[in-house]
Amino acid sequence: MENFRKVRTSEEEMPLPFPDLPPDVVEMKVKEGSKIRNLMNFAMAQMELKGRRQIVFSGCGRAVTKTITCVEIMKRKLGGLHQVTKVRYKTVLEVWENQDPPPDSPAQNLTVHKNVPSICILLSRDPLDPNQTGYQPPEPQHEAGEGTLGSSTKGLKRPLPPPCEELLPKKLQVQVSDSARGTGTTAGQQD
C-alpha cells in the first residue's frame, strides 16, 4: 500500500433508525475533524432559541467518541432529556490510486469497502418509549440547596486532610566527629 494514496472516501447514506421522527428534526452529523465547540453552539441554539423538541447526533468510525461527548455535554447543559441510542455498522468506500503505475499502463485504482461502527443518539424533551432498546431516562434533577449542575461535586476527588506534623520534613542534623574535623574534611565532602 506504500505506492497508493487515498483519493476519495464516501459513506453509505442510511436513514435514521428512529421511527416517527418529525421531518424537520435536526441531525448533527459529527465527523472526525469536527470541532465540539462549533457543534454544540449550533445544537444548543436549535434546542434553546428555536425551541426544537428533539435532536439527533450521529457519527461513525473515529467520530463515535466525539458524538458521545457532544450528547453528554448537551444532557448536562439542558437537563431532563430522554435518550435513545442505536449502534450499527455503516459501509465506507475508499478509493486508492496507484502512485507508481507500471510504464505504458493506465493508473490503477483500488476500492476498499469498510464496515465501520456507527452511532445514532436521539435526545428528546418529550418522553420516549422506555421499553425500546437503548433507552436512557433523564438524570434526576438536583434538590434545592444541593447546588446547580455547574457546581456539582460528582466525580471530584475528596479533599486531602491537613498534613500531620510527624509527616512534615525535619531539618537534617549532621554531627561531625572530632577526628573528621582534624583531617580537614567535613561530612558530605570528598577529597
LOZAFI-437831 format. One record per residue (C-alpha): residue number from 1; residue in three letters; x, y, z. Coordinates in nm, 4 decimals. Layout:
BEGIN
<pt><resi>NUM</resi><resn>Ala</resn><c1>X</c1><c2>Y</c2><c3>Z</c3></pt>
...
***
This chain:
BEGIN
<pt><resi>1</resi><resn>Met</resn><c1>0.0000</c1><c2>0.0000</c2><c3>0.0000</c3></pt>
<pt><resi>2</resi><resn>Glu</resn><c1>0.3006</c1><c2>0.2343</c2><c3>0.0175</c3></pt>
<pt><resi>3</resi><resn>Asn</resn><c1>0.2580</c1><c2>0.3165</c2><c3>-0.3537</c3></pt>
<pt><resi>4</resi><resn>Phe</resn><c1>-0.1091</c1><c2>0.4046</c2><c3>-0.3113</c3></pt>
<pt><resi>5</resi><resn>Arg</resn><c1>-0.2717</c1><c2>0.7222</c2><c3>-0.1812</c3></pt>
<pt><resi>6</resi><resn>Lys</resn><c1>-0.6310</c1><c2>0.7731</c2><c3>-0.0764</c3></pt>
<pt><resi>7</resi><resn>Val</resn><c1>-0.8169</c1><c2>0.9736</c2><c3>-0.3404</c3></pt>
<pt><resi>8</resi><resn>Arg</resn><c1>-1.1773</c1><c2>0.9655</c2><c3>-0.2219</c3></pt>
<pt><resi>9</resi><resn>Thr</resn><c1>-1.3879</c1><c2>0.8478</c2><c3>0.0715</c3></pt>
<pt><resi>10</resi><resn>Ser</resn><c1>-1.7663</c1><c2>0.8198</c2><c3>0.0675</c3></pt>
<pt><resi>11</resi><resn>Glu</resn><c1>-2.0145</c1><c2>0.6970</c2><c3>0.3264</c3></pt>
<pt><resi>12</resi><resn>Glu</resn><c1>-2.3220</c1><c2>0.4934</c2><c3>0.2590</c3></pt>
<pt><resi>13</resi><resn>Glu</resn><c1>-2.6304</c1><c2>0.7061</c2><c3>0.3256</c3></pt>
<pt><resi>14</resi><resn>Met</resn><c1>-2.8625</c1><c2>0.5350</c2><c3>0.5718</c3></pt>
<pt><resi>15</resi><resn>Pro</resn><c1>-3.1968</c1><c2>0.6511</c2><c3>0.7094</c3></pt>
<pt><resi>16</resi><resn>Leu</resn><c1>-3.2120</c1><c2>0.7381</c2><c3>1.0780</c3></pt>
<pt><resi>17</resi><resn>Pro</resn><c1>-3.3010</c1><c2>0.4312</c2><c3>1.2890</c3></pt>
<pt><resi>18</resi><resn>Phe</resn><c1>-3.5778</c1><c2>0.6129</c2><c3>1.4810</c3></pt>
<pt><resi>19</resi><resn>Pro</resn><c1>-3.9392</c1><c2>0.5731</c2><c3>1.3647</c3></pt>
<pt><resi>20</resi><resn>Asp</resn><c1>-4.1894</c1><c2>0.8584</c2><c3>1.3906</c3></pt>
<pt><resi>21</resi><resn>Leu</resn><c1>-3.9383</c1><c2>1.1437</c2><c3>1.3831</c3></pt>
<pt><resi>22</resi><resn>Pro</resn><c1>-4.0721</c1><c2>1.4785</c2><c3>1.2636</c3></pt>
<pt><resi>23</resi><resn>Pro</resn><c1>-3.9496</c1><c2>1.5601</c2><c3>0.9107</c3></pt>
<pt><resi>24</resi><resn>Asp</resn><c1>-3.7695</c1><c2>1.8755</c2><c3>1.0282</c3></pt>
<pt><resi>25</resi><resn>Val</resn><c1>-3.5662</c1><c2>1.7073</c2><c3>1.3050</c3></pt>
<pt><resi>26</resi><resn>Val</resn><c1>-3.2107</c1><c2>1.8394</c2><c3>1.3254</c3></pt>
<pt><resi>27</resi><resn>Glu</resn><c1>-2.9414</c1><c2>1.5782</c2><c3>1.2603</c3></pt>
<pt><resi>28</resi><resn>Met</resn><c1>-2.5944</c1><c2>1.6681</c2><c3>1.3807</c3></pt>
<pt><resi>29</resi><resn>Lys</resn><c1>-2.3525</c1><c2>1.4674</c2><c3>1.1626</c3></pt>
<pt><resi>30</resi><resn>Val</resn><c1>-2.0334</c1><c2>1.4538</c2><c3>1.3646</c3></pt>
<pt><resi>31</resi><resn>Lys</resn><c1>-1.7120</c1><c2>1.3992</c2><c3>1.1681</c3></pt>
<pt><resi>32</resi><resn>Glu</resn><c1>-1.3630</c1><c2>1.3129</c2><c3>1.2906</c3></pt>
<pt><resi>33</resi><resn>Gly</resn><c1>-1.2401</c1><c2>1.6695</c2><c3>1.2308</c3></pt>
<pt><resi>34</resi><resn>Ser</resn><c1>-1.5494</c1><c2>1.8464</c2><c3>1.3697</c3></pt>
<pt><resi>35</resi><resn>Lys</resn><c1>-1.4937</c1><c2>2.0983</c2><c3>1.6463</c3></pt>
<pt><resi>36</resi><resn>Ile</resn><c1>-1.7039</c1><c2>2.0203</c2><c3>1.9528</c3></pt>
<pt><resi>37</resi><resn>Arg</resn><c1>-1.7456</c1><c2>2.3916</c2><c3>2.0281</c3></pt>
<pt><resi>38</resi><resn>Asn</resn><c1>-1.8989</c1><c2>2.4575</c2><c3>1.6831</c3></pt>
<pt><resi>39</resi><resn>Leu</resn><c1>-2.1276</c1><c2>2.1538</c2><c3>1.7047</c3></pt>
<pt><resi>40</resi><resn>Met</resn><c1>-2.2510</c1><c2>2.2487</c2><c3>2.0499</c3></pt>
<pt><resi>41</resi><resn>Asn</resn><c1>-2.3109</c1><c2>2.6150</c2><c3>1.9618</c3></pt>
<pt><resi>42</resi><resn>Phe</resn><c1>-2.5358</c1><c2>2.5142</c2><c3>1.6724</c3></pt>
<pt><resi>43</resi><resn>Ala</resn><c1>-2.7136</c1><c2>2.2333</c2><c3>1.8608</c3></pt>
<pt><resi>44</resi><resn>Met</resn><c1>-2.7786</c1><c2>2.4467</c2><c3>2.1700</c3></pt>
<pt><resi>45</resi><resn>Ala</resn><c1>-2.9164</c1><c2>2.7284</c2><c3>1.9533</c3></pt>
<pt><resi>46</resi><resn>Gln</resn><c1>-3.1560</c1><c2>2.4831</c2><c3>1.7890</c3></pt>
<pt><resi>47</resi><resn>Met</resn><c1>-3.2808</c1><c2>2.3450</c2><c3>2.1199</c3></pt>
<pt><resi>48</resi><resn>Glu</resn><c1>-3.2927</c1><c2>2.6678</c2><c3>2.3227</c3></pt>
<pt><resi>49</resi><resn>Leu</resn><c1>-3.3558</c1><c2>2.9508</c2><c3>2.0765</c3></pt>
<pt><resi>50</resi><resn>Lys</resn><c1>-3.5612</c1><c2>2.7724</c2><c3>1.8127</c3></pt>
<pt><resi>51</resi><resn>Gly</resn><c1>-3.7468</c1><c2>2.5567</c2><c3>2.0658</c3></pt>
<pt><resi>52</resi><resn>Arg</resn><c1>-3.6817</c1><c2>2.2202</c2><c3>1.8995</c3></pt>
<pt><resi>53</resi><resn>Arg</resn><c1>-3.8136</c1><c2>1.9230</c2><c3>2.0944</c3></pt>
<pt><resi>54</resi><resn>Gln</resn><c1>-3.5744</c1><c2>1.6600</c2><c3>1.9509</c3></pt>
<pt><resi>55</resi><resn>Ile</resn><c1>-3.2244</c1><c2>1.6440</c2><c3>1.8048</c3></pt>
<pt><resi>56</resi><resn>Val</resn><c1>-3.0187</c1><c2>1.3531</c2><c3>1.6654</c3></pt>
<pt><resi>57</resi><resn>Phe</resn><c1>-2.6412</c1><c2>1.3182</c2><c3>1.6872</c3></pt>
<pt><resi>58</resi><resn>Ser</resn><c1>-2.4744</c1><c2>1.0676</c2><c3>1.4529</c3></pt>
<pt><resi>59</resi><resn>Gly</resn><c1>-2.1147</c1><c2>0.9705</c2><c3>1.3838</c3></pt>
<pt><resi>60</resi><resn>Cys</resn><c1>-1.9151</c1><c2>0.6759</c2><c3>1.2562</c3></pt>
<pt><resi>61</resi><resn>Gly</resn><c1>-1.5646</c1><c2>0.5386</c2><c3>1.2883</c3></pt>
<pt><resi>62</resi><resn>Arg</resn><c1>-1.3327</c1><c2>0.7680</c2><c3>1.4811</c3></pt>
<pt><resi>63</resi><resn>Ala</resn><c1>-1.6123</c1><c2>1.0219</c2><c3>1.5306</c3></pt>
<pt><resi>64</resi><resn>Val</resn><c1>-1.8111</c1><c2>0.7908</c2><c3>1.7619</c3></pt>
<pt><resi>65</resi><resn>Thr</resn><c1>-1.6428</c1><c2>0.9134</c2><c3>2.0814</c3></pt>
<pt><resi>66</resi><resn>Lys</resn><c1>-1.6843</c1><c2>1.2774</c2><c3>1.9781</c3></pt>
<pt><resi>67</resi><resn>Thr</resn><c1>-2.0539</c1><c2>1.2107</c2><c3>1.9117</c3></pt>
<pt><resi>68</resi><resn>Ile</resn><c1>-2.0992</c1><c2>1.0682</c2><c3>2.2621</c3></pt>
<pt><resi>69</resi><resn>Thr</resn><c1>-1.9126</c1><c2>1.3647</c2><c3>2.4115</c3></pt>
<pt><resi>70</resi><resn>Cys</resn><c1>-2.1484</c1><c2>1.6109</c2><c3>2.2411</c3></pt>
<pt><resi>71</resi><resn>Val</resn><c1>-2.4531</c1><c2>1.4227</c2><c3>2.3707</c3></pt>
<pt><resi>72</resi><resn>Glu</resn><c1>-2.3225</c1><c2>1.4183</c2><c3>2.7277</c3></pt>
<pt><resi>73</resi><resn>Ile</resn><c1>-2.2466</c1><c2>1.7917</c2><c3>2.7166</c3></pt>
<pt><resi>74</resi><resn>Met</resn><c1>-2.5981</c1><c2>1.8669</c2><c3>2.5909</c3></pt>
<pt><resi>75</resi><resn>Lys</resn><c1>-2.7587</c1><c2>1.6458</c2><c3>2.8570</c3></pt>
<pt><resi>76</resi><resn>Arg</resn><c1>-2.5673</c1><c2>1.8293</c2><c3>3.1309</c3></pt>
<pt><resi>77</resi><resn>Lys</resn><c1>-2.6422</c1><c2>2.1765</c2><c3>2.9952</c3></pt>
<pt><resi>78</resi><resn>Leu</resn><c1>-3.0124</c1><c2>2.1274</c2><c3>2.9266</c3></pt>
<pt><resi>79</resi><resn>Gly</resn><c1>-3.1107</c1><c2>1.8522</c2><c3>3.1719</c3></pt>
<pt><resi>80</resi><resn>Gly</resn><c1>-3.4292</c1><c2>1.6469</c2><c3>3.1594</c3></pt>
<pt><resi>81</resi><resn>Leu</resn><c1>-3.3566</c1><c2>1.4948</c2><c3>2.8165</c3></pt>
<pt><resi>82</resi><resn>His</resn><c1>-3.4695</c1><c2>1.1432</c2><c3>2.7262</c3></pt>
<pt><resi>83</resi><resn>Gln</resn><c1>-3.2177</c1><c2>0.9449</c2><c3>2.5191</c3></pt>
<pt><resi>84</resi><resn>Val</resn><c1>-3.2297</c1><c2>0.6529</c2><c3>2.2773</c3></pt>
<pt><resi>85</resi><resn>Thr</resn><c1>-2.9018</c1><c2>0.5131</c2><c3>2.1443</c3></pt>
<pt><resi>86</resi><resn>Lys</resn><c1>-2.8702</c1><c2>0.2897</c2><c3>1.8371</c3></pt>
<pt><resi>87</resi><resn>Val</resn><c1>-2.5437</c1><c2>0.1274</c2><c3>1.7329</c3></pt>
<pt><resi>88</resi><resn>Arg</resn><c1>-2.4968</c1><c2>-0.0175</c2><c3>1.3858</c3></pt>
<pt><resi>89</resi><resn>Tyr</resn><c1>-2.2411</c1><c2>-0.0612</c2><c3>1.1096</c3></pt>
<pt><resi>90</resi><resn>Lys</resn><c1>-2.2007</c1><c2>0.1687</c2><c3>0.8125</c3></pt>
<pt><resi>91</resi><resn>Thr</resn><c1>-2.0218</c1><c2>0.0912</c2><c3>0.4846</c3></pt>
<pt><resi>92</resi><resn>Val</resn><c1>-1.7474</c1><c2>0.3346</c2><c3>0.3876</c3></pt>
<pt><resi>93</resi><resn>Leu</resn><c1>-1.5921</c1><c2>0.3200</c2><c3>0.0398</c3></pt>
<pt><resi>94</resi><resn>Glu</resn><c1>-1.2310</c1><c2>0.4299</c2><c3>-0.0004</c3></pt>
<pt><resi>95</resi><resn>Val</resn><c1>-1.0726</c1><c2>0.4760</c2><c3>-0.3439</c3></pt>
<pt><resi>96</resi><resn>Trp</resn><c1>-0.6943</c1><c2>0.4441</c2><c3>-0.3548</c3></pt>
<pt><resi>97</resi><resn>Glu</resn><c1>-0.4844</c1><c2>0.5405</c2><c3>-0.6586</c3></pt>
<pt><resi>98</resi><resn>Asn</resn><c1>-0.1511</c1><c2>0.3808</c2><c3>-0.7507</c3></pt>
<pt><resi>99</resi><resn>Gln</resn><c1>0.1212</c1><c2>0.6473</c2><c3>-0.7375</c3></pt>
<pt><resi>100</resi><resn>Asp</resn><c1>0.3772</c1><c2>0.4386</c2><c3>-0.9251</c3></pt>
<pt><resi>101</resi><resn>Pro</resn><c1>0.1925</c1><c2>0.2608</c2><c3>-1.2097</c3></pt>
<pt><resi>102</resi><resn>Pro</resn><c1>0.3891</c1><c2>0.0362</c2><c3>-1.4453</c3></pt>
<pt><resi>103</resi><resn>Pro</resn><c1>0.5041</c1><c2>0.2139</c2><c3>-1.7642</c3></pt>
<pt><resi>104</resi><resn>Asp</resn><c1>0.2645</c1><c2>0.2166</c2><c3>-2.0626</c3></pt>
<pt><resi>105</resi><resn>Ser</resn><c1>-0.0376</c1><c2>0.1202</c2><c3>-1.8493</c3></pt>
<pt><resi>106</resi><resn>Pro</resn><c1>-0.3246</c1><c2>0.3297</c2><c3>-1.7083</c3></pt>
<pt><resi>107</resi><resn>Ala</resn><c1>-0.3326</c1><c2>0.4319</c2><c3>-1.3429</c3></pt>
<pt><resi>108</resi><resn>Gln</resn><c1>-0.4735</c1><c2>0.1570</c2><c3>-1.1262</c3></pt>
<pt><resi>109</resi><resn>Asn</resn><c1>-0.7344</c1><c2>0.2272</c2><c3>-0.8615</c3></pt>
<pt><resi>110</resi><resn>Leu</resn><c1>-0.8177</c1><c2>0.0116</c2><c3>-0.5654</c3></pt>
<pt><resi>111</resi><resn>Thr</resn><c1>-1.1618</c1><c2>0.0309</c2><c3>-0.3995</c3></pt>
<pt><resi>112</resi><resn>Val</resn><c1>-1.1907</c1><c2>-0.0751</c2><c3>-0.0363</c3></pt>
<pt><resi>113</resi><resn>His</resn><c1>-1.5254</c1><c2>-0.1399</c2><c3>0.1365</c3></pt>
<pt><resi>114</resi><resn>Lys</resn><c1>-1.5008</c1><c2>-0.0938</c2><c3>0.5125</c3></pt>
<pt><resi>115</resi><resn>Asn</resn><c1>-1.7664</c1><c2>-0.1701</c2><c3>0.7710</c3></pt>
<pt><resi>116</resi><resn>Val</resn><c1>-1.7188</c1><c2>0.0820</c2><c3>1.0500</c3></pt>
<pt><resi>117</resi><resn>Pro</resn><c1>-1.9159</c1><c2>0.1187</c2><c3>1.3738</c3></pt>
<pt><resi>118</resi><resn>Ser</resn><c1>-2.1743</c1><c2>0.3954</c2><c3>1.3722</c3></pt>
<pt><resi>119</resi><resn>Ile</resn><c1>-2.3860</c1><c2>0.5507</c2><c3>1.6454</c3></pt>
<pt><resi>120</resi><resn>Cys</resn><c1>-2.7103</c1><c2>0.7494</c2><c3>1.6354</c3></pt>
<pt><resi>121</resi><resn>Ile</resn><c1>-2.8388</c1><c2>0.9147</c2><c3>1.9525</c3></pt>
<pt><resi>122</resi><resn>Leu</resn><c1>-3.1802</c1><c2>1.0766</c2><c3>1.9803</c3></pt>
<pt><resi>123</resi><resn>Leu</resn><c1>-3.2290</c1><c2>1.3368</c2><c3>2.2533</c3></pt>
<pt><resi>124</resi><resn>Ser</resn><c1>-3.5838</c1><c2>1.4463</c2><c3>2.3294</c3></pt>
<pt><resi>125</resi><resn>Arg</resn><c1>-3.7531</c1><c2>1.6865</c2><c3>2.5672</c3></pt>
<pt><resi>126</resi><resn>Asp</resn><c1>-4.0682</c1><c2>1.4741</c2><c3>2.5310</c3></pt>
<pt><resi>127</resi><resn>Pro</resn><c1>-4.0918</c1><c2>1.1293</c2><c3>2.6952</c3></pt>
<pt><resi>128</resi><resn>Leu</resn><c1>-3.9907</c1><c2>0.8364</c2><c3>2.4748</c3></pt>
<pt><resi>129</resi><resn>Asp</resn><c1>-4.0909</c1><c2>0.4689</c2><c3>2.4930</c3></pt>
<pt><resi>130</resi><resn>Pro</resn><c1>-3.8899</c1><c2>0.3286</c2><c3>2.7871</c3></pt>
<pt><resi>131</resi><resn>Asn</resn><c1>-3.9270</c1><c2>-0.0273</c2><c3>2.6518</c3></pt>
<pt><resi>132</resi><resn>Gln</resn><c1>-3.7267</c1><c2>0.0309</c2><c3>2.3356</c3></pt>
<pt><resi>133</resi><resn>Thr</resn><c1>-3.3687</c1><c2>-0.0892</c2><c3>2.3180</c3></pt>
<pt><resi>134</resi><resn>Gly</resn><c1>-3.1131</c1><c2>0.1778</c2><c3>2.4040</c3></pt>
<pt><resi>135</resi><resn>Tyr</resn><c1>-3.3458</c1><c2>0.3991</c2><c3>2.6110</c3></pt>
<pt><resi>136</resi><resn>Gln</resn><c1>-3.1990</c1><c2>0.6071</c2><c3>2.8953</c3></pt>
<pt><resi>137</resi><resn>Pro</resn><c1>-3.4236</c1><c2>0.8175</c2><c3>3.1201</c3></pt>
<pt><resi>138</resi><resn>Pro</resn><c1>-3.3245</c1><c2>1.1726</c2><c3>3.2141</c3></pt>
<pt><resi>139</resi><resn>Glu</resn><c1>-3.0851</c1><c2>1.2123</c2><c3>3.5032</c3></pt>
<pt><resi>140</resi><resn>Pro</resn><c1>-3.2619</c1><c2>1.3102</c2><c3>3.8257</c3></pt>
<pt><resi>141</resi><resn>Gln</resn><c1>-3.2674</c1><c2>1.6832</c2><c3>3.8948</c3></pt>
<pt><resi>142</resi><resn>His</resn><c1>-3.0768</c1><c2>1.8174</c2><c3>4.1966</c3></pt>
<pt><resi>143</resi><resn>Glu</resn><c1>-3.2786</c1><c2>1.9182</c2><c3>4.5019</c3></pt>
<pt><resi>144</resi><resn>Ala</resn><c1>-3.2866</c1><c2>2.2820</c2><c3>4.6053</c3></pt>
<pt><resi>145</resi><resn>Gly</resn><c1>-2.9823</c1><c2>2.3695</c2><c3>4.8125</c3></pt>
<pt><resi>146</resi><resn>Glu</resn><c1>-2.7605</c1><c2>2.0971</c2><c3>4.6618</c3></pt>
<pt><resi>147</resi><resn>Gly</resn><c1>-2.6127</c1><c2>2.3359</c2><c3>4.4089</c3></pt>
<pt><resi>148</resi><resn>Thr</resn><c1>-2.6509</c1><c2>2.3709</c2><c3>4.0372</c3></pt>
<pt><resi>149</resi><resn>Leu</resn><c1>-2.5265</c1><c2>2.1480</c2><c3>3.7603</c3></pt>
<pt><resi>150</resi><resn>Gly</resn><c1>-2.2227</c1><c2>2.3705</c2><c3>3.7171</c3></pt>
<pt><resi>151</resi><resn>Ser</resn><c1>-2.1159</c1><c2>2.3336</c2><c3>4.0806</c3></pt>
<pt><resi>152</resi><resn>Ser</resn><c1>-2.1834</c1><c2>1.9621</c2><c3>4.1126</c3></pt>
<pt><resi>153</resi><resn>Thr</resn><c1>-1.9214</c1><c2>1.7682</c2><c3>4.3065</c3></pt>
<pt><resi>154</resi><resn>Lys</resn><c1>-1.9978</c1><c2>1.4439</c2><c3>4.1241</c3></pt>
<pt><resi>155</resi><resn>Gly</resn><c1>-1.6731</c1><c2>1.2865</c2><c3>4.0099</c3></pt>
<pt><resi>156</resi><resn>Leu</resn><c1>-1.4473</c1><c2>1.5203</c2><c3>4.2077</c3></pt>
<pt><resi>157</resi><resn>Lys</resn><c1>-1.1796</c1><c2>1.3859</c2><c3>4.4364</c3></pt>
<pt><resi>158</resi><resn>Arg</resn><c1>-1.2168</c1><c2>1.4081</c2><c3>4.8097</c3></pt>
<pt><resi>159</resi><resn>Pro</resn><c1>-1.0036</c1><c2>1.6918</c2><c3>4.9564</c3></pt>
<pt><resi>160</resi><resn>Leu</resn><c1>-0.6812</c1><c2>1.5891</c2><c3>5.1250</c3></pt>
<pt><resi>161</resi><resn>Pro</resn><c1>-0.6674</c1><c2>1.6079</c2><c3>5.5043</c3></pt>
<pt><resi>162</resi><resn>Pro</resn><c1>-0.4312</c1><c2>1.8657</c2><c3>5.6567</c3></pt>
<pt><resi>163</resi><resn>Pro</resn><c1>-0.0769</c1><c2>1.7306</c2><c3>5.6908</c3></pt>
<pt><resi>164</resi><resn>Cys</resn><c1>0.0227</c1><c2>1.5765</c2><c3>6.0233</c3></pt>
<pt><resi>165</resi><resn>Glu</resn><c1>0.3261</c1><c2>1.7199</c2><c3>6.1970</c3></pt>
<pt><resi>166</resi><resn>Glu</resn><c1>0.5096</c1><c2>1.3892</c2><c3>6.2057</c3></pt>
<pt><resi>167</resi><resn>Leu</resn><c1>0.4892</c1><c2>1.3707</c2><c3>5.8260</c3></pt>
<pt><resi>168</resi><resn>Leu</resn><c1>0.6455</c1><c2>1.7125</c2><c3>5.7712</c3></pt>
<pt><resi>169</resi><resn>Pro</resn><c1>1.0167</c1><c2>1.7031</c2><c3>5.6804</c3></pt>
<pt><resi>170</resi><resn>Lys</resn><c1>1.2511</c1><c2>1.7883</c2><c3>5.9649</c3></pt>
<pt><resi>171</resi><resn>Lys</resn><c1>1.5894</c1><c2>1.9505</c2><c3>5.9336</c3></pt>
<pt><resi>172</resi><resn>Leu</resn><c1>1.8636</c1><c2>1.7032</c2><c3>5.8818</c3></pt>
<pt><resi>173</resi><resn>Gln</resn><c1>2.1181</c1><c2>1.7302</c2><c3>6.1598</c3></pt>
<pt><resi>174</resi><resn>Val</resn><c1>2.4649</c1><c2>1.6036</c2><c3>6.0912</c3></pt>
<pt><resi>175</resi><resn>Gln</resn><c1>2.7145</c1><c2>1.5510</c2><c3>6.3666</c3></pt>
<pt><resi>176</resi><resn>Val</resn><c1>3.0742</c1><c2>1.5708</c2><c3>6.2733</c3></pt>
<pt><resi>177</resi><resn>Ser</resn><c1>3.3171</c1><c2>1.3750</c2><c3>6.4858</c3></pt>
<pt><resi>178</resi><resn>Asp</resn><c1>3.6295</c1><c2>1.5410</c2><c3>6.6187</c3></pt>
<pt><resi>179</resi><resn>Ser</resn><c1>3.8518</c1><c2>1.3161</c2><c3>6.4089</c3></pt>
<pt><resi>180</resi><resn>Ala</resn><c1>3.6795</c1><c2>1.4340</c2><c3>6.0892</c3></pt>
<pt><resi>181</resi><resn>Arg</resn><c1>3.7369</c1><c2>1.7965</c2><c3>6.1845</c3></pt>
<pt><resi>182</resi><resn>Gly</resn><c1>4.1065</c1><c2>1.7431</c2><c3>6.2314</c3></pt>
<pt><resi>183</resi><resn>Thr</resn><c1>4.1598</c1><c2>1.5903</c2><c3>5.8890</c3></pt>
<pt><resi>184</resi><resn>Gly</resn><c1>4.0235</c1><c2>1.8891</c2><c3>5.7027</c3></pt>
<pt><resi>185</resi><resn>Thr</resn><c1>3.7265</c1><c2>1.7056</c2><c3>5.5576</c3></pt>
<pt><resi>186</resi><resn>Thr</resn><c1>3.3727</c1><c2>1.7641</c2><c3>5.6603</c3></pt>
<pt><resi>187</resi><resn>Ala</resn><c1>3.0756</c1><c2>1.5402</c2><c3>5.6289</c3></pt>
<pt><resi>188</resi><resn>Gly</resn><c1>2.9481</c1><c2>1.5354</c2><c3>5.2753</c3></pt>
<pt><resi>189</resi><resn>Gln</resn><c1>3.2734</c1><c2>1.6498</c2><c3>5.1163</c3></pt>
<pt><resi>190</resi><resn>Gln</resn><c1>3.5100</c1><c2>1.4302</c2><c3>4.9280</c3></pt>
<pt><resi>191</resi><resn>Asp</resn><c1>3.8856</c1><c2>1.4648</c2><c3>4.8789</c3></pt>
***
